[in-house]
Amino acid sequence: MAINEVLSALADETRRKILQKLREGKISSGELANFVGISPQALSYHLSKLKKAGIIYETKEKNFIFYELDLTVLDEAIVWISTLKGGKNHEK
């Protein structure tokens, strides 16, 4: 897992909005652009970052591209982050 890519992807507010919308299920890029209120070109940039981090994936149906969440990588990031809290030097 590339934790740097995951954290970088999650650091941006626009990408977090995209992820919130994707919680509702599979959605087209056009619907995402309308929801977030950005141009298709700007959306493409954000989707690329999320795909590179492994947080979303795309499927093609006819002339449309749909996006869905893949939360597996987030589970791995949560485990990694939790190890920071559980160290011997961090006990209360």
N, C-alpha and C positions, 0 to 999 in steps of 0.2 A: 504494500500500500504506500502511496506517495502522500504522506500526511501533509506535506507543504501545499500540494495542489488542492487537497480537500479543504484545509483551513483558508487558503486564498479564495477558493470558490465561495465559501460561506461568509467571508468577510464583507462582501458587497451587498448592499441593501436591495438592489434590483434583482440580484440572483436569489436572495432569500424570498422576495415576493414571488418569483417564478416557482420556487420550490413549494411555497404555500399553496399556490394555485394547483400545482401538480398533485398535491395531496388528494384532490378531488377525483383524480383518475387521469386517464389518457386524454391528451388535448393537442390540437393542431398548433402549428407555429403562428398562424394568423390570429387564432383566438388568444394565444399567449401575448402577442404583441399588443392587441387591443386591451387586454386586461392590465398589462403593465403600463401601457401608454407610451411605448417607444416604437421607433421605426423598425421595420423588418431587418435592416442592416445591423442596428444596435442589438436587437434580440439575437441575431445570429452570433454575434461576438459573445454574449453572455451564455448562450446555449453551448457554444464551443468550450468555454471554460468549465461548465458543469459536466459535459461529456468527458473531457480530458481528466477530470477528477473522478469520474466513474459514478457520479451521483444520479445521472439520468442516462437514458438510452432512447434511441429513436427507432421507429418502425415506419415503413413506407407502405401506403395503401393507395393504389392507383396514382394520382397526381399529388397526393397529400403526404406530408410527413407529420407523424404524431410523436409526442414525447411522453415518457413515463418515468417515474422515480425508480431508482435501484438503491435501496437503503442499506445494502450489504456493506458497502464501504463506510457508511456512517456508523454502523455497529462496530467496525474495526477501530474507527477513530475514537468512539466513546470508550472502548476498552483501553486504548492507548492513553487517553486523557485521565481515565480513572487511576491508572498506575501512578500518575503524578500526585494524586491525593493520598495514595496508600503507602508512601514511603515511610521508613522508620523515623526519619528526621522531621516529619511533618505531623507527628502525633500531638494531640492537644494535651 
